[in-house]
Amino acid sequence: MVDVELVENGDETTARAVLRVDDGRPVEGRHGRAIRAPHDENLPQVGDRVAVARALRHLSDTLLAEASSTMSGLEHRDVILTH
């Protein structure tokens, strides 16, 4: 299960995405962030989507890096998963 937490503070939205895996260890990427420019229309849902998308992308990158590391150890060679 992936938990996503949103925090809005003025023109800035931050999202945190955490994967809860079977072994109980949470996997988390960096936080996603969106900042509304002063000339942009105030549409909080857009900032939410951007922040969540960035948090999920970071989580995805973290998962691919962990899988690459595990596979490299098992296969005794470099394995690089990019997508």
LINJO-V234114 format. One line per field, one symbol per residue. psi: psi as a letter, one per 40 degrees, with the letter a starting at -180 (. if undefined). A space follows every 10 residues. Layout:
BEGIN
psi=???
END
This chain:
BEGIN
psi=ihhhhhhhgb ehhhihhhhh ideehihhai iiihhhidei iggddddddd dddddddddd dddddddddd ddddefihhh hd.
END
